[in-house]
Amino acid sequence: MADDVHVHSKPEGASLGASIVIFLLLVIILAVFGDLFTFIFGLIGLVVTFAAFYTDHSADGH
């Protein structure tokens, strides 16, 4: 009877380069379509969100 070896790997998220491109795209959208108040608080929200995503996934992998 042959033993089946099952390797379970976690699905990879977006690469670092893709995350940077998405972040910059969202910042540009905020700058173009938002006023100063929206831009400042939207930028803070984006930075917090992407930083939390990065620290959450960087602790898992390496």
All heavy atoms as a GROMACS GRO file, in nm:
protein
  467
    1MET      N    1   0.084  -0.116   0.000
    1MET     CA    2   0.000   0.000   0.000
    1MET      C    3   0.090   0.124   0.000
    1MET      O    4   0.180   0.138   0.081
    1MET     CB    5  -0.087  -0.003   0.125
    1MET     CG    6  -0.201   0.095   0.116
    1MET     SD    7  -0.310   0.088   0.260
    1MET     CE    8  -0.413  -0.051   0.219
    2ALA      N    9   0.065   0.211  -0.091
    2ALA     CA   10   0.147   0.332  -0.104
    2ALA      C   11   0.096   0.440  -0.009
    2ALA      O   12  -0.024   0.460   0.004
    2ALA     CB   13   0.143   0.382  -0.247
    3ASP      N   14   0.191   0.504   0.056
    3ASP     CA   15   0.154   0.615   0.144
    3ASP      C   16   0.144   0.742   0.061
    3ASP      O   17   0.235   0.775  -0.014
    3ASP     CB   18   0.258   0.635   0.254
    3ASP     CG   19   0.259   0.521   0.353
    3ASP    OD1   20   0.161   0.444   0.356
    3ASP    OD2   21   0.357   0.510   0.428
    4ASP      N   22   0.034   0.810   0.077
    4ASP     CA   23   0.016   0.938   0.008
    4ASP      C   24   0.068   1.049   0.097
    4ASP      O   25   0.031   1.060   0.213
    4ASP     CB   26  -0.131   0.964  -0.025
    4ASP     CG   27  -0.182   0.869  -0.132
    4ASP    OD1   28  -0.101   0.824  -0.214
    4ASP    OD2   29  -0.303   0.840  -0.131
    5VAL      N   30   0.153   1.130   0.042
    5VAL     CA   31   0.208   1.243   0.117
    5VAL      C   32   0.134   1.368   0.070
    5VAL      O   33   0.134   1.402  -0.047
    5VAL     CB   34   0.359   1.259   0.092
    5VAL    CG1   35   0.412   1.381   0.163
    5VAL    CG2   36   0.431   1.134   0.135
    6HIS      N   37   0.069   1.433   0.164
    6HIS     CA   38  -0.005   1.554   0.133
    6HIS      C   39   0.070   1.673   0.191
    6HIS      O   40   0.095   1.679   0.311
    6HIS     CB   41  -0.147   1.549   0.192
    6HIS     CG   42  -0.229   1.440   0.134
    6HIS    ND1   43  -0.285   1.449   0.009
    6HIS    CD2   44  -0.265   1.319   0.182
    6HIS    CE1   45  -0.352   1.338  -0.017
    6HIS    NE2   46  -0.340   1.257   0.087
    7VAL      N   47   0.104   1.764   0.106
    7VAL     CA   48   0.172   1.884   0.150
    7VAL      C   49   0.072   1.998   0.143
    7VAL      O   50   0.019   2.028   0.037
    7VAL     CB   51   0.294   1.916   0.061
    7VAL    CG1   52   0.360   2.045   0.104
    7VAL    CG2   53   0.392   1.800   0.065
    8HIS      N   54   0.046   2.057   0.258
    8HIS     CA   55  -0.048   2.169   0.263
    8HIS      C   56   0.032   2.298   0.275
    8HIS      O   57   0.105   2.318   0.371
    8HIS     CB   58  -0.142   2.156   0.384
    8HIS     CG   59  -0.227   2.034   0.377
    8HIS    ND1   60  -0.335   2.026   0.294
    8HIS    CD2   61  -0.219   1.915   0.441
    8HIS    CE1   62  -0.392   1.907   0.308
    8HIS    NE2   63  -0.323   1.838   0.397
    9SER      N   64   0.017   2.381   0.178
    9SER     CA   65   0.085   2.510   0.184
    9SER      C   66  -0.019   2.620   0.188
    9SER      O   67  -0.126   2.608   0.131
    9SER     CB   68   0.178   2.529   0.064
    9SER     OG   69   0.103   2.526  -0.056
   10LYS      N   70   0.017   2.726   0.255
   10LYS     CA   71  -0.074   2.839   0.263
   10LYS      C   72  -0.073   2.912   0.129
   10LYS      O   73   0.031   2.926   0.067
   10LYS     CB   74  -0.028   2.936   0.372
   10LYS     CG   75  -0.041   2.881   0.511
   10LYS     CD   76   0.002   2.987   0.611
   10LYS     CE   77  -0.005   2.933   0.750
   10LYS     NZ   78   0.040   3.032   0.849
   11PRO      N   79  -0.188   2.960   0.087
   11PRO     CA   80  -0.189   3.038  -0.037
   11PRO      C   81  -0.119   3.171  -0.013
   11PRO      O   82  -0.135   3.235   0.091
   11PRO     CB   83  -0.338   3.059  -0.066
   11PRO     CG   84  -0.407   3.034   0.063
   11PRO     CD   85  -0.320   2.940   0.142
   12GLU      N   86  -0.038   3.209  -0.106
   12GLU     CA   87   0.037   3.334  -0.094
   12GLU      C   88  -0.054   3.451  -0.128
   12GLU      O   89  -0.137   3.444  -0.216
   12GLU     CB   90   0.157   3.334  -0.188
   12GLU     CG   91   0.264   3.236  -0.149
   12GLU     CD   92   0.333   3.275  -0.018
   12GLU    OE1   93   0.352   3.395   0.004
   12GLU    OE2   94   0.366   3.185   0.059
   13GLY      N   95  -0.035   3.559  -0.058
   13GLY     CA   96  -0.108   3.682  -0.087
   13GLY      C   97  -0.039   3.759  -0.198
   13GLY      O   98   0.044   3.706  -0.270
   14ALA      N   99  -0.074   3.883  -0.209
   14ALA     CA  100  -0.012   3.967  -0.310
   14ALA      C  101   0.135   3.988  -0.273
   14ALA      O  102   0.173   3.993  -0.157
   14ALA     CB  103  -0.084   4.101  -0.317
   15SER      N  104   0.218   4.000  -0.374
   15SER     CA  105   0.359   4.022  -0.349
   15SER      C  106   0.381   4.163  -0.295
   15SER      O  107   0.292   4.247  -0.296
   15SER     CB  108   0.439   4.002  -0.478
   15SER     OG  109   0.407   4.106  -0.569
   16LEU      N  110   0.500   4.189  -0.248
   16LEU     CA  111   0.532   4.320  -0.192
   16LEU      C  112   0.520   4.429  -0.299
   16LEU      O  113   0.467   4.537  -0.273
   16LEU     CB  114   0.673   4.320  -0.132
   16LEU     CG  115   0.718   4.449  -0.066
   16LEU    CD1  116   0.627   4.484   0.051
   16LEU    CD2  117   0.862   4.437  -0.020
   17GLY      N  118   0.564   4.399  -0.418
   17GLY     CA  119   0.554   4.497  -0.526
   17GLY      C  120   0.410   4.530  -0.561
   17GLY      O  121   0.376   4.646  -0.585
   18ALA      N  122   0.325   4.428  -0.564
   18ALA     CA  123   0.184   4.451  -0.592
   18ALA      C  124   0.119   4.532  -0.481
   18ALA      O  125   0.035   4.620  -0.506
   18ALA     CB  126   0.111   4.318  -0.611
   19SER      N  127   0.158   4.507  -0.357
   19SER     CA  128   0.103   4.583  -0.244
   19SER      C  129   0.143   4.730  -0.254
   19SER      O  130   0.062   4.818  -0.225
   19SER     CB  131   0.153   4.526  -0.112
   19SER     OG  132   0.104   4.396  -0.093
   20ILE      N  133   0.266   4.756  -0.293
   20ILE     CA  134   0.312   4.894  -0.307
   20ILE      C  135   0.236   4.965  -0.419
   20ILE      O  136   0.193   5.080  -0.403
   20ILE     CB  137   0.464   4.898  -0.330
   20ILE    CG1  138   0.536   4.852  -0.205
   20ILE    CG2  139   0.510   5.038  -0.372
   20ILE    CD1  140   0.685   4.833  -0.222
   21VAL      N  141   0.215   4.896  -0.529
   21VAL     CA  142   0.142   4.955  -0.642
   21VAL      C  143  -0.002   4.984  -0.602
   21VAL      O  144  -0.056   5.092  -0.633
   21VAL     CB  145   0.149   4.862  -0.766
   21VAL    CG1  146   0.052   4.907  -0.873
   21VAL    CG2  147   0.290   4.856  -0.818
   22ILE      N  148  -0.066   4.892  -0.533
   22ILE     CA  149  -0.204   4.913  -0.487
   22ILE      C  150  -0.210   5.030  -0.390
   22ILE      O  151  -0.300   5.115  -0.399
   22ILE     CB  152  -0.260   4.784  -0.424
   22ILE    CG1  153  -0.277   4.677  -0.531
   22ILE    CG2  154  -0.391   4.810  -0.352
   22ILE    CD1  155  -0.306   4.539  -0.475
   23PHE      N  156  -0.115   5.037  -0.296
   23PHE     CA  157  -0.111   5.147  -0.200
   23PHE      C  158  -0.097   5.281  -0.272
   23PHE      O  159  -0.171   5.376  -0.244
   23PHE     CB  160   0.004   5.127  -0.102
   23PHE     CG  161   0.019   5.238  -0.003
   23PHE    CD1  162  -0.063   5.244   0.108
   23PHE    CD2  163   0.116   5.334  -0.020
   23PHE    CE1  164  -0.050   5.347   0.200
   23PHE    CE2  165   0.130   5.437   0.072
   23PHE     CZ  166   0.047   5.444   0.182
   24LEU      N  167  -0.003   5.290  -0.365
   24LEU     CA  168   0.017   5.416  -0.437
   24LEU      C  169  -0.105   5.454  -0.521
   24LEU      O  170  -0.140   5.572  -0.530
   24LEU     CB  171   0.143   5.408  -0.524
   24LEU     CG  172   0.274   5.402  -0.447
   24LEU    CD1  173   0.391   5.382  -0.544
   24LEU    CD2  174   0.294   5.528  -0.365
   25LEU      N  175  -0.169   5.355  -0.581
   25LEU     CA  176  -0.288   5.381  -0.659
   25LEU      C  177  -0.400   5.438  -0.571
   25LEU      O  178  -0.466   5.534  -0.609
   25LEU     CB  179  -0.335   5.253  -0.729
   25LEU     CG  180  -0.459   5.264  -0.815
   25LEU    CD1  181  -0.431   5.353  -0.936
   25LEU    CD2  182  -0.505   5.128  -0.860
   26LEU      N  183  -0.418   5.381  -0.452
   26LEU     CA  184  -0.520   5.432  -0.361
   26LEU      C  185  -0.487   5.572  -0.310
   26LEU      O  186  -0.576   5.655  -0.294
   26LEU     CB  187  -0.538   5.335  -0.244
   26LEU     CG  188  -0.602   5.200  -0.280
   26LEU    CD1  189  -0.601   5.107  -0.160
   26LEU    CD2  190  -0.744   5.221  -0.330
   27VAL      N  191  -0.358   5.600  -0.288
   27VAL     CA  192  -0.317   5.735  -0.246
   27VAL      C  193  -0.345   5.835  -0.358
   27VAL      O  194  -0.393   5.947  -0.332
   27VAL     CB  195  -0.169   5.738  -0.204
   27VAL    CG1  196  -0.119   5.879  -0.187
   27VAL    CG2  197  -0.148   5.659  -0.076
   28ILE      N  198  -0.317   5.798  -0.481
   28ILE     CA  199  -0.344   5.887  -0.594
   28ILE      C  200  -0.494   5.912  -0.608
   28ILE      O  201  -0.537   6.025  -0.631
   28ILE     CB  202  -0.284   5.828  -0.724
   28ILE    CG1  203  -0.132   5.834  -0.717
   28ILE    CG2  204  -0.336   5.901  -0.847
   28ILE    CD1  205  -0.062   5.757  -0.828
   29ILE      N  206  -0.575   5.809  -0.590
   29ILE     CA  207  -0.721   5.826  -0.596
   29ILE      C  208  -0.767   5.922  -0.486
   29ILE      O  209  -0.851   6.009  -0.510
   29ILE     CB  210  -0.792   5.690  -0.586
   29ILE    CG1  211  -0.769   5.610  -0.715
   29ILE    CG2  212  -0.941   5.706  -0.560
   29ILE    CD1  213  -0.817   5.467  -0.708
   30LEU      N  214  -0.713   5.905  -0.365
   30LEU     CA  215  -0.747   5.997  -0.257
   30LEU      C  216  -0.707   6.141  -0.290
   30LEU      O  217  -0.782   6.235  -0.263
   30LEU     CB  218  -0.676   5.955  -0.128
   30LEU     CG  219  -0.746   5.856  -0.038
   30LEU    CD1  220  -0.654   5.817   0.078
   30LEU    CD2  221  -0.876   5.912   0.016
   31ALA      N  222  -0.589   6.158  -0.347
   31ALA     CA  223  -0.540   6.293  -0.378
   31ALA      C  224  -0.623   6.360  -0.487
   31ALA      O  225  -0.648   6.480  -0.482
   31ALA     CB  226  -0.394   6.286  -0.419
   32VAL      N  227  -0.667   6.281  -0.584
   32VAL     CA  228  -0.739   6.339  -0.697
   32VAL      C  229  -0.885   6.369  -0.661
   32VAL      O  230  -0.938   6.475  -0.692
   32VAL     CB  231  -0.732   6.244  -0.820
   32VAL    CG1  232  -0.826   6.289  -0.930
   32VAL    CG2  233  -0.589   6.238  -0.871
   33PHE      N  234  -0.952   6.275  -0.593
   33PHE     CA  235  -1.095   6.288  -0.572
   33PHE      C  236  -1.134   6.339  -0.434
   33PHE      O  237  -1.251   6.368  -0.411
   33PHE     CB  238  -1.164   6.153  -0.597
   33PHE     CG  239  -1.156   6.109  -0.740
   33PHE    CD1  240  -1.077   6.001  -0.776
   33PHE    CD2  241  -1.225   6.176  -0.839
   33PHE    CE1  242  -1.068   5.960  -0.908
   33PHE    CE2  243  -1.218   6.136  -0.970
   33PHE     CZ  244  -1.139   6.028  -1.005
   34GLY      N  245  -1.040   6.349  -0.341
   34GLY     CA  246  -1.075   6.393  -0.207
   34GLY      C  247  -1.026   6.533  -0.177
   34GLY      O  248  -0.934   6.583  -0.242
   35ASP      N  249  -1.089   6.594  -0.079
   35ASP     CA  250  -1.037   6.722  -0.033
   35ASP      C  251  -0.926   6.697   0.069
   35ASP      O  252  -0.887   6.581   0.091
   35ASP     CB  253  -1.148   6.808   0.026
   35ASP     CG  254  -1.221   6.740   0.141
   35ASP    OD1  255  -1.191   6.622   0.168
   35ASP    OD2  256  -1.308   6.804   0.203
   36LEU      N  257  -0.873   6.802   0.130
   36LEU     CA  258  -0.757   6.786   0.219
   36LEU      C  259  -0.792   6.702   0.342
   36LEU      O  260  -0.714   6.616   0.384
   36LEU     CB  261  -0.705   6.923   0.262
   36LEU     CG  262  -0.579   6.923   0.348
   36LEU    CD1  263  -0.463   6.858   0.272
   36LEU    CD2  264  -0.542   7.064   0.389
   37PHE      N  265  -0.909   6.725   0.399
   37PHE     CA  266  -0.952   6.650   0.518
   37PHE      C  267  -0.963   6.500   0.485
   37PHE      O  268  -0.911   6.416   0.558
   37PHE     CB  269  -1.087   6.704   0.565
   37PHE     CG  270  -1.141   6.636   0.687
   37PHE    CD1  271  -1.095   6.671   0.813
   37PHE    CD2  272  -1.239   6.538   0.676
   37PHE    CE1  273  -1.145   6.609   0.926
   37PHE    CE2  274  -1.289   6.476   0.788
   37PHE     CZ  275  -1.242   6.511   0.914
   38THR      N  276  -1.028   6.469   0.374
   38THR     CA  277  -1.043   6.330   0.332
   38THR      C  278  -0.908   6.267   0.302
   38THR      O  279  -0.883   6.151   0.334
   38THR     CB  280  -1.134   6.322   0.208
   38THR    OG1  281  -1.257   6.386   0.236
   38THR    CG2  282  -1.159   6.178   0.166
   39PHE      N  283  -0.821   6.344   0.238
   39PHE     CA  284  -0.689   6.292   0.204
   39PHE      C  285  -0.608   6.258   0.329
   39PHE      O  286  -0.547   6.151   0.336
   39PHE     CB  287  -0.612   6.392   0.118
   39PHE     CG  288  -0.472   6.346   0.084
   39PHE    CD1  289  -0.452   6.246  -0.010
   39PHE    CD2  290  -0.362   6.401   0.147
   39PHE    CE1  291  -0.324   6.202  -0.040
   39PHE    CE2  292  -0.234   6.358   0.118
   39PHE     CZ  293  -0.215   6.258   0.023
   40ILE      N  294  -0.608   6.347   0.428
   40ILE     CA  295  -0.529   6.324   0.548
   40ILE      C  296  -0.579   6.202   0.624
   40ILE      O  297  -0.501   6.112   0.658
   40ILE     CB  298  -0.528   6.449   0.638
   40ILE    CG1  299  -0.448   6.560   0.571
   40ILE    CG2  300  -0.472   6.418   0.776
   40ILE    CD1  301  -0.459   6.694   0.639
   41PHE      N  302  -0.710   6.196   0.650
   41PHE     CA  303  -0.762   6.082   0.725
   41PHE      C  304  -0.764   5.954   0.643
   41PHE      O  305  -0.744   5.844   0.696
   41PHE     CB  306  -0.901   6.114   0.781
   41PHE     CG  307  -0.893   6.202   0.902
   41PHE    CD1  308  -0.918   6.337   0.892
   41PHE    CD2  309  -0.857   6.149   1.024
   41PHE    CE1  310  -0.909   6.419   1.003
   41PHE    CE2  311  -0.847   6.230   1.136
   41PHE     CZ  312  -0.872   6.366   1.126
   42GLY      N  313  -0.782   5.965   0.513
   42GLY     CA  314  -0.775   5.848   0.427
   42GLY      C  315  -0.633   5.792   0.421
   42GLY      O  316  -0.612   5.670   0.422
   43LEU      N  317  -0.535   5.881   0.417
   43LEU     CA  318  -0.395   5.838   0.415
   43LEU      C  319  -0.358   5.769   0.546
   43LEU      O  320  -0.290   5.666   0.545
   43LEU     CB  321  -0.303   5.957   0.389
   43LEU     CG  322  -0.155   5.926   0.373
   43LEU    CD1  323  -0.134   5.835   0.252
   43LEU    CD2  324  -0.076   6.054   0.358
   44ILE      N  325  -0.404   5.825   0.658
   44ILE     CA  326  -0.379   5.760   0.787
   44ILE      C  327  -0.442   5.621   0.789
   44ILE      O  328  -0.380   5.524   0.832
   44ILE     CB  329  -0.432   5.848   0.902
   44ILE    CG1  330  -0.348   5.974   0.915
   44ILE    CG2  331  -0.433   5.771   1.034
   44ILE    CD1  332  -0.406   6.079   1.008
   45GLY      N  333  -0.564   5.611   0.740
   45GLY     CA  334  -0.632   5.481   0.735
   45GLY      C  335  -0.560   5.382   0.646
   45GLY      O  336  -0.547   5.264   0.680
   46LEU      N  337  -0.513   5.427   0.531
   46LEU     CA  338  -0.439   5.338   0.441
   46LEU      C  339  -0.309   5.290   0.503
   46LEU      O  340  -0.275   5.172   0.493
   46LEU     CB  341  -0.407   5.411   0.309
   46LEU     CG  342  -0.516   5.415   0.204
   46LEU    CD1  343  -0.472   5.502   0.087
   46LEU    CD2  344  -0.550   5.276   0.157
   47VAL      N  345  -0.236   5.382   0.566
   47VAL     CA  346  -0.109   5.344   0.627
   47VAL      C  347  -0.131   5.242   0.738
   47VAL      O  348  -0.060   5.141   0.747
   47VAL     CB  349  -0.035   5.469   0.680
   47VAL    CG1  350   0.082   5.430   0.768
   47VAL    CG2  351   0.013   5.554   0.564
   48VAL      N  352  -0.231   5.266   0.823
   48VAL     CA  353  -0.260   5.172   0.932
   48VAL      C  354  -0.303   5.037   0.877
   48VAL      O  355  -0.257   4.932   0.924
   48VAL     CB  356  -0.368   5.231   1.026
   48VAL    CG1  357  -0.422   5.127   1.122
   48VAL    CG2  358  -0.313   5.349   1.102
   49THR      N  359  -0.388   5.037   0.776
   49THR     CA  360  -0.436   4.912   0.718
   49THR      C  361  -0.323   4.832   0.654
   49THR      O  362  -0.309   4.712   0.678
   49THR     CB  363  -0.544   4.941   0.612
   49THR    OG1  364  -0.650   5.014   0.674
   49THR    CG2  365  -0.598   4.812   0.552
   50PHE      N  366  -0.242   4.897   0.572
   50PHE     CA  367  -0.134   4.826   0.504
   50PHE      C  368  -0.024   4.784   0.602
   50PHE      O  369   0.037   4.679   0.585
   50PHE     CB  370  -0.076   4.910   0.390
   50PHE     CG  371  -0.153   4.896   0.262
   50PHE    CD1  372  -0.270   4.966   0.241
   50PHE    CD2  373  -0.109   4.811   0.162
   50PHE    CE1  374  -0.342   4.952   0.123
   50PHE    CE2  375  -0.179   4.796   0.044
   50PHE     CZ  376  -0.297   4.867   0.025
   51ALA      N  377   0.001   4.864   0.705
   51ALA     CA  378   0.101   4.826   0.806
   51ALA      C  379   0.054   4.704   0.885
   51ALA      O  380   0.133   4.613   0.912
   51ALA     CB  381   0.129   4.943   0.899
   52ALA      N  382  -0.074   4.701   0.920
   52ALA     CA  383  -0.127   4.586   0.993
   52ALA      C  384  -0.124   4.460   0.905
   52ALA      O  385  -0.090   4.352   0.952
   52ALA     CB  386  -0.269   4.614   1.039
   53PHE      N  387  -0.157   4.476   0.778
   53PHE     CA  388  -0.152   4.362   0.685
   53PHE      C  389  -0.009   4.310   0.670
   53PHE      O  390   0.016   4.191   0.671
   53PHE     CB  391  -0.207   4.405   0.548
   53PHE     CG  392  -0.194   4.298   0.442
   53PHE    CD1  393  -0.282   4.192   0.439
   53PHE    CD2  394  -0.095   4.305   0.346
   53PHE    CE1  395  -0.271   4.095   0.342
   53PHE    CE2  396  -0.083   4.208   0.250
   53PHE     CZ  397  -0.172   4.103   0.247
   54TYR      N  398   0.088   4.403   0.660
   54TYR     CA  399   0.227   4.364   0.641
   54TYR      C  400   0.282   4.293   0.764
   54TYR      O  401   0.346   4.188   0.752
   54TYR     CB  402   0.313   4.485   0.606
   54TYR     CG  403   0.458   4.451   0.589
   54TYR    CD1  404   0.503   4.385   0.476
   54TYR    CD2  405   0.552   4.481   0.688
   54TYR    CE1  406   0.635   4.352   0.460
   54TYR    CE2  407   0.684   4.447   0.673
   54TYR     CZ  408   0.725   4.383   0.559
   54TYR     OH  409   0.857   4.349   0.545
   55THR      N  410   0.258   4.347   0.883
   55THR     CA  411   0.311   4.285   1.004
   55THR      C  412   0.243   4.152   1.031
   55THR      O  413   0.306   4.060   1.082
   55THR     CB  414   0.297   4.377   1.126
   55THR    OG1  415   0.160   4.412   1.142
   55THR    CG2  416   0.382   4.500   1.112
   56ASP      N  417   0.116   4.141   0.996
   56ASP     CA  418   0.043   4.016   1.016
   56ASP      C  419   0.100   3.905   0.927
   56ASP      O  420   0.119   3.793   0.971
   56ASP     CB  421  -0.106   4.036   0.986
   56ASP     CG  422  -0.188   3.911   1.012
   56ASP    OD1  423  -0.160   3.843   1.112
   56ASP    OD2  424  -0.281   3.884   0.933
   57HIS      N  425   0.130   3.938   0.803
   57HIS     CA  426   0.179   3.836   0.711
   57HIS      C  427   0.330   3.816   0.718
   57HIS      O  428   0.379   3.710   0.682
   57HIS     CB  429   0.137   3.870   0.568
   57HIS     CG  430  -0.009   3.849   0.544
   57HIS    ND1  431  -0.067   3.725   0.551
   57HIS    CD2  432  -0.108   3.934   0.516
   57HIS    CE1  433  -0.196   3.736   0.527
   57HIS    NE2  434  -0.225   3.863   0.506
   58SER      N  435   0.404   3.915   0.762
   58SER     CA  436   0.549   3.896   0.771
   58SER      C  437   0.586   3.806   0.887
   58SER      O  438   0.686   3.738   0.883
   58SER     CB  439   0.619   4.031   0.783
   58SER     OG  440   0.587   4.091   0.908
   59ALA      N  441   0.506   3.803   0.993
   59ALA     CA  442   0.533   3.716   1.108
   59ALA      C  443   0.504   3.571   1.075
   59ALA      O  444   0.563   3.480   1.133
   59ALA     CB  445   0.449   3.762   1.227
   60ASP      N  446   0.413   3.546   0.981
   60ASP     CA  447   0.376   3.409   0.946
   60ASP      C  448   0.482   3.338   0.863
   60ASP      O  449   0.511   3.223   0.883
   60ASP     CB  450   0.245   3.408   0.866
   60ASP     CG  451   0.125   3.448   0.949
   60ASP    OD1  452   0.137   3.442   1.072
   60ASP    OD2  453   0.022   3.486   0.891
   61GLY      N  454   0.540   3.411   0.767
   61GLY     CA  455   0.622   3.346   0.666
   61GLY      C  456   0.762   3.312   0.707
   61GLY      O  457   0.811   3.202   0.683
   62HIS      N  458   0.836   3.403   0.767
   62HIS     CA  459   0.979   3.382   0.782
   62HIS      C  460   1.009   3.336   0.921
   62HIS      O  461   1.090   3.274   0.959
   62HIS     CB  462   1.053   3.509   0.751
   62HIS     CG  463   1.014   3.571   0.620
   62HIS    ND1  464   1.001   3.500   0.504
   62HIS    CD2  465   0.980   3.697   0.587
   62HIS    CE1  466   0.964   3.579   0.407
   62HIS    NE2  467   0.951   3.700   0.456
   0.00000   0.00000   0.00000
